[in-house]
Amino acid sequence: MRTAIPGRWAAIVSLGATALAALCASALRAEATPVSAAVRRKLGKAFAAYVREPGEEQRTRIWERVSAAARKLTIAEIEELVAASVPGDTWKGGFSDGIEYESGGETWTYSAILPKKRPKGLVPLVLDIGHASWKDNAPREREVGMRTWLGAAGCEDDVVYVRTRVLDALSSDGRYAAWTAPPRRPMGPENLDAIASLVMDAVRDACLRYPIDPDRVYVQGISQTGYWTWWLAQFAPDRWAAAAPVGAVTFHVRRLVPNVLNVPLYVLHGTADPTCPFAQAQGMAADVEKAGGIIDFRPTEGGGHMKGVFSRFGEIWPEMAQRRRDPNPAKFERRIVSGARPDAYWLRALGIAAAEFNPWGAPCRIAGEIDGQTLRVSAEGCDEIAVLISPRMLDVGRTVTIELNGKVVWRKKPQPDAPAALELARLRGDGVTFGATVVLSVPEAD
């Protein structure tokens, strides 16, 4: 059954029900009283239940039980409690297949390999979106294929490795071709961002299920999977500690270079690749470097599509593994091609009304810059902009100024907003929270 993928990232402070709007507003307090250790434990359990609860009514009841106590939290306390509620605690060493999760009204699956012995603390996650050629593989074949990458990278005992079956499923029922070609189309039909949303929900599920370090989530892939690694890097740049697109074409992201400038990129490609032209990878790497991005481009002289290239994952992984995500960069830009995930770090575009999905000419653009106590924001192609504020960015105990499209539009002391932080954690599942939120109308262009 064909199911449309909704724009699930469109609301910032809504808890899904109109009746909760008042709760969101009432959670804002100019002064917060520190809560006791017992209350903090109660809130922590409630928040953990909230971010995992799929039912809107049940989430409403969870919030109502703790709303009075949550109003007493400071911005820093909100972020601490919400962030701690996200990592899961499930551990099953070895290979697991057919792990189910819900996305877009359907049930999807992924496979995972965890170290036999659980490491201390939180563990890095490596994402492989998968390849359509695996659609008929048996579980044992999937496990062998996944362990081949782990062996090449040399990280069998160090990471949680997740490979989704999204492309398998879409290729089996014929939807993959319909959703991917041509890239430019009316906004209604499913597109590249619809597939990316399905994959990001697998990442979200894994992070809520396993004890994942939210700042050490990596995406990698070769060939078709490398194509999607490029797309995911620009689709959710605030999610990745690093990305490694290998042996892949880049035509679909050449106009979206600003989106990946804050994502450390490791690009491997054979100069004699007969499948994915070397010139495409070389050109994209040059564009990223020229724009000031973080890129390590390693050509393999005479290398083919896989030969001489795949084995070099062992060279780049130790360096990738040292990277940690910066969730609050001082400067960034994102060109948004649909409303599927209108996020970029500490900004969210609300009310994108574009009629066309267009990676060649993104209909929405948002950008942010932190300058002391001033947040400079620019936005076009959307009705509102949500500015997410954290003590990690500036001093939330002092007045903060927000400039929008060159004009000062807000100058106040940020107020705690637990509902918005909690809802963002539920949607993203990435452990990065913002204890204060300011939603501003974007003026129409002259």
C-alpha positions in Angstrom: 0.0 0.0 0.0 1.4 3.3 -1.0 1.6 5.8 1.8 2.6 9.5 1.6 5.4 10.7 3.8 4.1 13.6 5.9 6.1 16.7 6.7 6.7 15.6 10.3 9.2 18.3 11.1 6.9 21.2 10.5 5.8 22.1 14.0 8.2 23.5 16.6 6.4 24.0 19.8 3.3 22.0 19.1 2.9 18.8 21.1 0.5 17.6 18.4 -2.8 18.8 20.0 -4.3 22.2 20.0 -5.2 21.8 23.6 -1.5 21.7 24.6 -0.8 25.1 23.2 -1.6 26.6 26.5 0.7 24.2 28.3 3.5 25.2 26.0 2.9 28.9 26.8 2.5 28.3 30.5 5.9 26.5 30.6 7.7 29.7 29.9 8.9 31.3 33.2 11.1 34.3 33.7 12.6 32.8 36.8 12.8 29.1 37.6 13.3 27.4 40.9 15.8 24.5 41.1 14.0 21.2 41.6 14.9 18.5 44.1 16.8 15.3 43.1 13.7 13.2 43.6 11.7 15.5 41.2 14.5 15.4 38.7 14.4 11.6 38.7 10.6 11.6 38.2 11.0 14.1 35.3 13.8 12.1 33.7 11.6 8.9 33.7 8.7 10.9 32.3 10.7 12.5 29.6 12.2 9.2 28.5 8.7 7.7 28.3 7.5 10.8 26.3 10.1 10.7 23.6 9.4 6.9 23.0 5.6 7.1 23.1 4.0 7.0 19.6 0.5 7.9 20.8 -0.4 11.6 20.9 -3.0 11.2 23.7 -0.6 9.2 25.8 2.1 11.8 25.4 -0.4 14.4 26.4 -1.1 12.5 29.7 2.6 12.1 30.3 3.2 15.8 30.0 0.2 16.7 32.1 1.5 14.6 35.0 4.9 16.5 35.2 4.1 19.9 33.7 3.9 21.7 37.1 7.4 20.4 38.0 8.8 21.0 34.5 7.9 24.7 34.8 10.4 25.0 37.6 13.3 23.9 35.4 16.0 26.3 34.2 17.1 26.3 30.6 20.2 24.3 31.5 18.2 21.8 33.6 15.7 21.3 30.7 18.6 20.5 28.3 20.3 18.2 30.8 17.2 16.1 31.6 15.9 15.9 28.0 19.4 14.9 26.6 19.7 12.2 29.3 16.3 10.8 28.3 17.2 10.0 24.7 19.9 7.3 24.7 18.5 3.8 25.0 19.7 0.9 27.2 19.0 -2.1 25.0 22.0 -4.3 24.3 22.1 -7.5 22.3 25.6 -8.3 21.1 26.1 -9.7 17.6 23.8 -9.6 14.6 20.1 -8.8 14.8 17.9 -8.7 11.7 14.4 -7.4 11.0 14.4 -4.7 13.7 11.1 -2.9 13.1 10.3 0.8 13.3 7.4 3.0 12.1 7.8 5.8 9.6 5.3 7.4 7.3 2.5 5.1 8.3 4.4 2.0 7.4 6.6 -0.6 9.1 10.2 -0.7 8.0 13.2 -2.7 9.2 16.9 -2.5 9.7 19.7 -4.9 10.6 22.3 -4.1 13.4 25.6 -5.5 14.6 26.6 -4.7 18.1 29.9 -5.6 19.8 29.6 -8.9 21.7 30.7 -7.1 24.9 29.0 -3.8 25.7 31.6 -1.0 26.0 31.5 1.4 28.8 29.5 4.6 28.3 27.8 5.6 25.1 28.8 4.0 21.8 29.3 5.5 18.3 26.7 4.6 15.6 27.6 4.0 11.9 24.8 4.2 9.4 24.7 2.3 6.1 21.4 3.1 4.2 21.7 -0.2 2.3 21.8 -1.1 -1.4 18.9 -2.2 -3.6 21.0 -5.2 -4.8 20.5 -6.7 -1.4 16.7 -6.9 -1.7 16.7 -10.7 -2.1 19.5 -11.5 0.3 19.0 -13.8 3.2 19.8 -12.7 6.8 23.1 -14.6 6.7 24.1 -12.8 3.5 23.3 -9.5 5.1 25.4 -10.3 8.1 28.4 -11.3 6.0 28.1 -8.1 4.0 27.9 -5.9 7.0 30.8 -7.7 8.7 32.8 -7.1 5.5 32.6 -3.4 6.0 33.4 -3.6 9.8 36.4 -5.7 8.9 37.6 -3.3 6.3 37.2 -0.3 8.7 38.7 -2.2 11.6 36.0 -1.3 14.1 34.2 -4.7 14.8 34.3 -4.1 18.6 33.8 -0.4 18.7 30.5 0.7 17.1 26.9 -0.1 16.6 26.5 -0.7 12.9 23.1 -0.2 11.4 22.1 -1.0 7.8 18.6 -0.1 6.8 16.4 -2.1 4.4 14.6 0.9 3.1 16.1 0.7 -0.4 15.5 -3.1 -0.4 11.8 -2.6 0.3 11.3 0.2 -2.1 13.1 -1.6 -4.9 11.1 -4.8 -4.2 7.7 -3.1 -4.7 8.8 -0.8 -7.5 8.5 2.5 -5.6 12.3 3.3 -5.6 12.3 4.3 -9.3 9.1 6.3 -8.9 10.4 8.2 -5.9 13.9 9.0 -7.3 13.5 10.0 -11.0 13.2 12.6 -12.1 14.5 14.6 -9.1 12.6 17.8 -9.9 8.9 17.4 -9.6 5.8 18.9 -7.9 6.0 18.7 -4.1 3.1 16.3 -3.7 4.6 13.0 -5.0 7.3 11.2 -2.9 10.8 12.2 -3.7 14.4 11.9 -2.4 13.6 13.6 0.8 10.8 11.1 1.4 13.3 8.3 1.3 15.8 10.3 3.5 13.0 10.8 6.1 12.5 7.0 6.3 16.2 6.5 6.8 16.4 9.2 9.5 13.6 7.5 11.4 15.7 4.4 11.5 18.6 6.4 13.0 16.1 7.9 15.5 14.9 4.4 16.4 18.4 3.1 16.9 19.4 6.0 19.1 16.3 5.6 21.3 16.9 1.8 21.5 20.7 1.6 22.0 23.1 3.6 24.2 24.3 5.7 21.3 26.5 8.7 21.7 24.5 11.4 19.9 27.6 13.4 18.9 29.3 10.4 17.3 26.8 9.3 14.6 28.4 8.6 11.2 27.1 7.8 7.7 29.0 6.0 5.0 28.4 4.1 1.8 29.8 3.1 -1.6 28.1 3.4 -5.0 24.3 3.7 -4.6 24.8 3.9 -0.9 27.4 6.6 -1.4 24.9 8.5 -3.5 22.6 8.5 -0.5 25.4 9.3 1.9 25.9 12.6 0.0 22.1 13.2 0.1 21.8 12.5 3.8 24.8 14.7 4.6 23.0 17.7 3.1 19.6 16.6 4.3 20.5 16.4 8.0 23.9 18.2 8.4 23.2 18.8 12.1 23.1 15.0 12.7 26.5 13.7 11.6 29.9 13.7 13.2 31.3 12.8 9.7 30.2 11.4 6.4 32.1 9.1 3.9 30.5 9.0 0.4 32.7 6.6 -1.6 32.6 5.8 -5.3 29.5 7.8 -5.8 28.0 10.3 -8.3 27.4 13.9 -7.0 25.2 15.5 -9.6 22.3 15.6 -7.2 24.1 17.6 -4.6 26.3 20.0 -6.6 23.8 22.9 -6.0 23.6 22.1 -2.3 27.3 22.6 -1.3 26.5 25.1 1.5 24.5 22.4 3.3 27.6 20.2 3.9 30.2 22.8 4.8 30.0 21.9 8.6 30.0 18.2 8.0 33.5 16.6 7.9 33.6 14.7 4.6 35.9 11.7 3.7 35.7 11.0 0.0 37.3 7.9 -1.7 37.1 7.4 -5.4 39.0 5.5 -8.1 40.3 7.5 -11.0 39.3 4.6 -13.4 35.9 4.1 -11.9 33.8 2.8 -14.9 30.4 3.2 -13.1 30.6 6.6 -11.2 32.7 9.2 -13.1 35.8 10.3 -11.1 35.3 13.8 -12.4 32.0 14.2 -10.5 33.6 13.4 -7.1 36.7 15.5 -8.0 34.5 18.5 -8.9 32.3 18.2 -5.8 35.4 18.0 -3.6 36.8 21.1 -5.2 33.5 23.0 -4.7 33.4 22.0 -1.0 37.0 23.0 -0.4 36.6 26.3 -2.2 33.6 27.1 -0.1 35.5 26.4 3.1 34.2 23.0 3.9 35.9 20.2 5.8 36.9 17.6 3.2 39.5 14.8 2.9 39.5 13.7 -0.8 41.6 10.6 -1.5 41.7 9.5 -5.1 42.9 5.9 -5.8 45.1 6.1 -8.9 43.9 3.5 -11.3 41.3 2.3 -8.9 37.9 1.0 -10.1 34.5 1.2 -8.7 35.3 -1.1 -5.7 38.7 -2.4 -6.5 41.4 -0.5 -4.6 38.8 1.8 -3.1 36.7 -0.2 -0.6 39.7 -1.4 1.3 40.7 2.2 2.1 37.8 2.5 4.6 40.5 1.2 7.0 42.5 4.4 6.3 39.8 6.9 6.9 37.7 5.3 9.7 40.3 6.0 12.5 40.3 9.6 11.5 36.5 9.8 11.2 36.1 8.1 14.6 37.8 11.1 16.2 35.3 13.5 14.9 32.4 14.7 17.1 29.4 16.7 15.9 29.3 20.4 16.5 25.5 20.9 17.1 25.9 24.7 17.5 28.2 26.1 14.8 28.9 29.8 14.8 28.0 30.1 11.2 26.0 27.9 8.7 23.6 27.9 5.8 21.1 25.4 4.5 19.2 25.4 1.3 16.0 23.4 1.8 14.4 21.6 -1.1 11.3 20.3 0.6 9.5 20.5 4.0 10.5 17.0 5.0 13.2 18.2 7.4 13.4 22.0 7.5 16.2 22.0 10.1 19.7 23.3 10.3 21.4 23.2 13.7 19.7 25.9 15.8 17.2 27.1 13.2 14.0 25.6 11.8 12.0 26.9 8.8 8.3 26.8 9.4 5.6 27.1 6.8 7.5 26.2 3.6 4.9 26.4 0.9 7.0 25.6 -2.1 5.1 24.0 -5.0 8.1 22.1 -6.3 10.8 19.8 -5.0 13.9 21.1 -6.7 17.5 20.2 -5.7 18.7 22.5 -8.5 17.1 25.6 -7.1 16.2 25.1 -3.5 12.9 27.0 -2.7 13.9 27.8 0.9 17.1 29.1 2.5 18.0 29.7 6.1 21.3 30.8 7.6 22.5 31.6 11.1 25.5 33.3 12.8 26.4 33.6 16.5 28.2 36.9 17.3 28.5 37.2 21.1 25.0 37.8 22.4 23.6 38.4 19.0 22.1 35.7 16.7 22.0 36.8 13.1 19.4 35.0 11.0 18.4 35.1 7.4 15.5 33.3 5.9 13.5 33.2 2.7 10.9 30.8 1.3 9.2 30.2 4.6 6.5 31.9 6.8 8.3 31.7 10.1 11.7 30.9 11.6 12.2 29.1 14.9 15.4 30.1 16.7 16.5 27.5 19.2 18.7 28.8 22.0 21.0 27.0 24.3 23.6 27.9 27.0 26.1 26.2 24.7 25.6 29.1 22.3 25.7 32.2 24.5 24.8 33.4 28.0 21.1 32.7 28.4 21.1 34.7 31.7 21.6 37.9 29.8 19.7 39.7 27.0 19.9 38.1 23.6 19.4 40.0 20.4 18.0 38.3 17.3 18.5 40.0 13.9 16.3 38.6 11.1 17.1 39.6 7.5 19.2 42.5 8.7 16.8 43.9 11.2 16.6 43.6 15.0 13.3 41.8 15.7 13.8 40.4 19.2 15.8 41.5 22.3 15.0 39.8 25.5 16.3 37.3 28.0 15.4 33.7 26.8 12.8 31.9 28.8 12.7 28.1 29.6 10.6 26.1 27.2 10.4 22.5 28.3 7.6 21.4 25.9 9.5 22.6 22.8 12.7 20.9 23.9 10.9 17.7 24.7 9.1 17.6 21.4 12.2 18.3 19.4 13.9 15.4 21.2 11.0 13.2 20.2 11.1 14.2 16.6 14.9 14.0 16.2 15.9 11.5 18.8 19.4 12.9 18.6 20.0 14.1 22.2 20.6 17.7 21.2 18.2 19.9 22.9 17.5 23.6 23.2 16.0 24.9 26.4 14.5 28.1 24.8 12.7 28.7 21.6 11.8 31.9 19.8 9.4 31.8 16.8 9.5 34.8 14.4 7.5 35.7 11.4 9.5 36.1 8.2 8.6 39.4 6.4 7.8 39.1 2.8 10.5 40.1 0.4 10.2 43.6 -1.1 
